[in-house]
Amino acid sequence: MFSSSAETYSSYWNESLWSNTIVLGSSLVSDVAAASFIPHSAPTPKLREMLKYSSDFYGDLCRRSPEAGVVLKKGREFVDPPRAKVLPWYSDCVFDVSPCVPASDALASSTSDPLTVLPSDKQAGWRFTTFLIEPRFLIPWLRLQLEHFGVTFEKRKVTSLSDLSSFDIVVNCTGLGARTLANDVSVRPVSGQVLLLRFSGLNEWVRDTSTPGSIGYVYPQRNTVVVGGTKVGEVRNDVDILSEELKTKCSQLMPSVAASPSVGINGGYRPLRSTFRLEIDESSLHQSPKVVHNYGHGGEGFCFSPGCAREVVRLVDSLLGRQCGVDYEVQALKRVSKIPRSKL
């Protein structure tokens, strides 16, 4: 939501037609997401375009505003052997991608990078550098940028998009709320829970998707390490058992941090849909407000949010009878870059 808003308002800098209000729901769960820049959707031309834009956005953020909580880290992903026959489809959006090799391979003895060598219990994988995102820093940072544009935030209960008829255009980023607000029962909740360990100084990540239906990962943050993950319908309440299960997973993937003290379990529901819904609601064209939908990203929200935000701008432009060109976007980014750094 915040990324879409930041992109939209940077493109319509100081234009009086905007009421400059974001309506918030009761809570946000995005700030506890593990948030790695590793997509898992099947590629389409549109997804490739949006992911590339997101990569460029995060790269610029790393250079310009390190306090925003986005960093580049090297690591490796273990996958099943059939997938490893080719490099991942998103290779041009991450950096230094190469296949991992078994310890018995002749190449293993000649490499200077230990991440290129597979552990004995893994059969295939890739080594690459990608973005790790800490939402607890990025979301407040994005909000500060919006406030710099004069945007205000309003918290209220909305039972229907028609409740917002005082607005000309509404961008619907309500996630699971779209089941009611957009009458879209195809959006379903999938819980995600992670374990936080108190550890600093880890400079690499690891992710394991080699077993169908299972996922494990260890991602370093500023003063903690986040360990996951879970993909089930309901949030588990057996926190002590879950913590031990995740610590066991961590000890298998990254033994060096497994003995670190636990900070706690975080969790929430991902708004999953078979495909993202990113489009103008045709049924709203002859009423107020006109609606642009942007939801259903599941566990890939932070991967695609900047690219989706750019698409939202294009859709809003079309509603306003404008055209959004590359030069227009570059000017908007230059304006954003003049915003003083926050003190987070």
N, C-alpha and C positions, 0 to 999 in steps of 0.2 A: 504494500500500500504506500509506504513512505517513498519508495523509489519511484513509483509511478507519479506521485504528487510532485516530487522534486524535479523530475524531468519535465512535467507539464508546466509547472510554474516558471521554470527557467526559460522555457520557450515563449511564455507569454508575460515576460517581465514588465511589471508596472502597467499592464493594460487594464483599463477601468471596467471592461465587460466582465471581469471575474469578481466574484464576491469574496474570493480568498478565504474560504472556509473548508476545513476538513472535519467531517463528522465521524467521531470515533465510536466504536462499540464498547462493550463492557470490559474487554480485556484483550491483550495481545499475547500470543504464545510464541511468536517468531523470535523473541529475544532469548529463548533458551535452546534454539536450534543449533545443531552441530555445525552446519553451514560450511561445507566444503564445495569448491568449484569443480565438481565431478558429476556430470549429468548421467542419467541412466535411461532416459527416454530413447525410443528408436528415432533415428534422425529423419528429418524432413528438410527440404530447402529452407523453409521459414525458420525452423528451430536452429539450423546452422547459422543463419543470418543473425538471429537474436542472440545466440550464444557468443558469436564473434563480437558483437557490439558490447555485450556484458563484459567480455574479457578486456576489451579496450578501456571500458569504463573503470573497471577495478584496477587495471594497470596504472591509469592516470591517478586514481585515488591513492594508490601505494606511494607514488612519487610525490604527490602534492599535499596529501593530508594523512600522514601516518597515524594521527590520533583517531582516525575514523575506524580503526580496528580491522583493516584488511592487510594481510601480509602474504608474501610469496614464500612457500616452503617446498622443499623437495621431499619425495616419498615414493611409495610404490603401492600398487594395487594387485592383489592376487586374484586371478580369474581362472575359469575352467579352460583346459587346453584348446577346445575348439575356438573360443573367443580370441585366444592369443595368437591365432594364425595370422591376423592382421592387426595393425595398430588401431587404437580406439578412434572412432569417427570424429571425436572432438580434438584430435591431435594438433590442429592448427589454432586452437584456442588456449592451449596450455603450452608448456615449454620443455624442451630437451627430452622428448619422449623416446624411449628405447625399450626393447623387450628385455626381460630378465632371463638369465640363463641358469641352468642347474649347476650346482657346485662341481659336478663331475665334468662339465663342459670345458673344453680347452680354453675358451674365452674367459672363463671364470678366473683362471690363474693369472691372466694378463691384465685384468681390469683394475683400475685404481679406485673404483667406486664400489664399496661393499653393497650398496643398494641394488646394484645390477645382478647380484648373485641371489638365487632363490634359497630359502631355508629348505632343509631336507624333507619337510612334510608338505611342501607346495610344489605344484607341477608347472605352473605358468604364471606370468604376470608382466606388468609394465612398470617402468620407473619413469617418473616425470615430475616436473615442478608446476605447482598450481597455487591458486589463491585459497587461503583459509580466512574465514570471516567470523568475527566475534560480534554477533548481533547486539549484545549489551552495550557496545560502543558505537556500532554503525547506526542503529536506529535513533539514539539521541542525537548523533551528529547530523543525520538527515533532517531531523526535526529542527535543529538549529538553523540549517540552511533555509528551510521553508519559512521559519520565523523571520529570517533576514529579508525574505521577499515580502513580508507583511502578511503572511498567511496566519490565520487564527484557527484554533482547534476547539471543537465543540463536542462535548460528550452527551449523547442522548440515545434513547431507545427508539429504534426505527422498526416498525412492523410491516411497512410497505414502502417501496421506492416512491410511491405517490405522496408519501409524507414529506418528500423533499421537492415538492412542486414549485417552491420559491426559487429553485436553482434552474438555470437554463440547461446545463449539462451535468450529469452525475457519472463519475467513474466508479463502478461497483467492484470494489476489491474486498468483499466481505467473506471470502473463503467459505466455511461451512454455513455461514448465514445465507448464502445464495440458495440453499435448499428452500428457504422460506421466501426471501426477498425476490428471487428470480424464478421461483417455482421449479427449481432444477433438482430433482431427486436423484440425478446421476452423481451428484457430489456426495461422497461418503467419508466418514472419519476413519483414519488409520492412525493409531497412537504411536508415538515415538517417545522412548525414555532413554536417558543417558546418565552416566555416572561421572561426576566431577571428582578428580583427584588433585590434591595440592602438590603441584610440581612445577618448577620453572626451569628453563634452559634447554628444553627439548627442541631440536631443530629439524626434526623430520616427522612425517606422518606415515601411517600404514592403514590400508583398507583391504578387507577380504570379502570378495563376493564369489568365491570359487565353489561354494556349496549352494545349490538352488534353494531358494526360499529363506536363506540366511544371510546376514550381513554382520560384519564386525569392523570396527575402526578405532583408531587412536589418533586424535588430533591435538597438537599443542596449542595452548592459548597463552595469554600474557603471564598469568600466575597459576594457571591450572592446566590440566589435561582432561579432555572430554573423551569418554569411552562409550561406545555403543555397539550395536544398536538393537532396537526391537522393531518389528513390523507386525503388529497385531491389531485386532479391532478395538480392544478395550485397554485402558490404562491399568497396569497391575498394581495392586495394593500391598503385595507381599514385598515391601521395599528391601528388607534385610536379605531375603533370598535372591531378589533381583540384583542387589549390589554384589553379592558373592558371585553370581553367574557372570556379571559384566567384568568383575575383577579377574575371574578365570579366563575370560576371553582376552582381556588385556595382557595377562601373563603369557598367553600363547603368542600374541602378536608383538608385544613390546615388553619383554621381561624387565627391562631396566626401570620401568615406572610402576610396575604392578604392586610393589610394597608401599607405595605412597599413601598417606592418609586420605580417607574419603572426605569430601566436602558435603556431598549429598546427591540425591537423585533429582533430575529435572525432567519434565515431560509435558506433552500436550498432544493435540490431535492435528494431523495433517489433513488438509482438504483435498482429497484425491478424486480425480475424474479421469475418464479414459483418455481425454485430451484436454489441454488448457482451453478455457473459453475466453477468447480474446477477439471481441467483435462488437459492432454496433447492434443494439437490440432494435430490429426493424419495427417491432410493434410499438416502439416509443417515439417514432419519427414525427407523429402528428399530435404529440401531447407534450406536456411539461412535467418532469424534465425528460430530455433525451438522454438515453443511457448507453454508456460504453461498458461492457463487461470485461473484467480482468481477474479471473479466479480459476481454481482447480489445479494448482501447480504441485500438489502433493508435497513430496520431499525435495523439490527442485526450485523452490521459490527464489532462493538467493542466487542460484545459478543463472536464472533467466530474468530476474526482475528488472535489471537495467534495459535489457533488450525488449522486454514486454512494455516497459514504460515508454520507450521510443515508439513502439507500435501504437500505444495509447495516444501519444501526441499526433501521430499520423491520422488516426481515426477521428480525434477531436478536430483536427484541421479540416478533414473532409466534411464534418458536420457544419463547420463555419465557412465552408466554401473557399478554404485556403489550400495552399500546397506547401508541404514541409520539405525543404531541400537541405542538402548537406551543408551549404554555407550558413543557413539559418541555424542549424544545430551547433555548428562550430562556434558561432557568435554566442549562443546560449551558454556553452561550456566555458567560454572565456569570461562571461559575466559571473558564473558560479565561482571561477577560480579567484576572483577578487574578494570573496568573502573571507574575513579574518578567521584564522584557525580557532577552534573552540578550545576550552581549557579542560576538557574531559580527561 
